[in-house]
Amino acid sequence: QAKEKEDQQKLDRLKEEGEKLSEVWHMMTSDLLTECPEAAEGGSGGAGQRVLLDRWKGMSEEQLSTIRKQREEQLAEKERQRDLERQRDAVWDSLRMIQSRTGEEEERREREGERERRTEMDRYNLQLAREQHA
């Protein structure tokens, strides 16, 4: 009976060891530890790609490269927009300067004309005064 018990224990140990080895093998080859990115892709059939977050292991180098490229394109586009805005601002500043100079020139001409009219009026009044005294 002791031999039978010993054989049974040996069988139990071998069975348990086999189960443990099987579990280790499963873990080593499963998507969880191999970090297989396909495991995170959900097959829900809905619109768009759905990612199963509990299986997400990060992006592939290709995905990261695509994102970096898009970011660079966005930065370049933003810089182009800034350049266009600077050019537009420069044009508006130039137009305002021209308008300001034109306005100042017009005011100067009006003052000059007013001064000439007063001078002419003073001469006319002086002539009238001389005629009255003569």
C-alpha positions in Angstrom: 0.0 0.0 0.0 2.9 2.4 0.6 4.2 1.7 -2.9 0.7 2.5 -4.2 0.6 5.7 -2.3 4.1 6.7 -3.4 3.2 5.9 -7.1 0.0 8.0 -6.7 2.0 11.0 -5.2 4.5 10.6 -8.1 1.6 10.7 -10.6 0.1 13.7 -8.9 3.5 15.6 -8.9 4.0 14.7 -12.6 0.4 15.9 -13.4 0.9 19.1 -11.5 4.3 19.7 -13.1 2.8 19.1 -16.5 0.0 21.5 -15.8 2.5 24.1 -14.6 4.7 23.6 -17.7 1.6 23.9 -19.9 0.6 27.1 -18.2 4.1 28.5 -18.6 4.1 27.5 -22.3 0.7 29.1 -22.8 1.9 32.3 -21.1 5.1 32.4 -23.2 3.2 32.0 -26.4 0.1 34.0 -25.6 -0.5 37.5 -26.9 -0.3 38.9 -23.4 3.5 38.4 -23.0 4.6 38.4 -26.6 3.2 41.9 -27.0 1.5 41.1 -30.2 -0.1 44.3 -31.4 -2.8 42.5 -33.3 -4.2 41.3 -30.0 -5.3 44.8 -29.1 -7.3 45.2 -32.3 -10.9 44.6 -31.7 -13.0 42.7 -34.2 -16.2 44.4 -33.2 -17.1 45.1 -36.9 -18.1 48.7 -36.0 -17.1 51.8 -37.8 -13.5 52.8 -37.2 -10.8 50.8 -35.5 -11.4 49.9 -31.9 -8.5 49.1 -29.6 -8.8 46.8 -26.6 -7.1 48.8 -24.0 -6.4 45.8 -21.7 -4.3 44.3 -24.5 -2.6 47.5 -25.8 1.2 47.3 -25.9 2.0 50.5 -27.7 2.4 51.6 -31.3 4.6 50.1 -33.9 7.5 52.0 -35.2 5.6 52.6 -38.5 2.7 54.1 -36.6 5.0 56.3 -34.6 6.8 57.4 -37.8 3.4 58.3 -39.3 2.5 60.4 -36.3 5.9 62.2 -36.3 5.5 62.9 -40.1 2.0 64.3 -39.6 3.2 66.4 -36.7 6.0 67.8 -38.8 3.5 68.6 -41.6 1.2 70.3 -39.1 4.1 72.4 -37.8 5.1 73.4 -41.3 1.5 74.3 -42.2 1.3 76.4 -39.0 4.5 78.2 -39.9 3.2 78.9 -43.4 0.0 80.4 -41.8 2.2 82.5 -39.5 4.2 83.8 -42.5 1.0 84.6 -44.4 -0.3 86.5 -41.4 2.9 88.4 -41.0 2.8 89.4 -44.7 -0.8 90.4 -44.4 0.0 92.5 -41.3 2.9 94.1 -43.2 0.7 95.0 -46.1 -1.9 96.5 -43.7 0.8 98.5 -41.9 2.1 99.8 -45.2 -1.4 100.8 -46.2 -2.0 102.6 -42.9 1.4 104.4 -43.3 0.4 105.6 -46.8 -3.0 106.6 -45.6 -1.5 108.5 -42.7 1.0 110.3 -45.0 -1.7 111.2 -47.4 -3.8 112.6 -44.6 -0.9 114.6 -43.3 -0.2 115.9 -46.8 -3.8 116.9 -47.3 -3.9 118.7 -43.9 -0.6 120.6 -44.8 -2.2 121.7 -48.1 -5.3 122.9 -46.4 -3.3 124.9 -43.9 -1.2 126.3 -46.7 -4.4 127.3 -48.7 -5.9 128.8 -45.5 -2.7 130.8 -44.9 -2.8 132.1 -48.6 -6.4 133.0 -48.3 -5.8 135.0 -45.1 -2.8 136.7 -46.7 -4.9 137.5 -49.7 -7.7 138.8 -47.5 -5.2 140.9 -45.5 -3.8 142.5 -48.8 -7.4 143.1 -50.0 -8.3 144.8 -46.6 -5.1 146.8 -46.7 -5.9 148.0 -50.2 -9.5 148.9 -49.2 -8.2 150.8 -46.2 -5.7 152.8 -48.4 -8.5 153.6 -50.9 -10.7 154.9 -48.1 -8.0 157.2 -46.8 -7.1 158.5 -50.2 
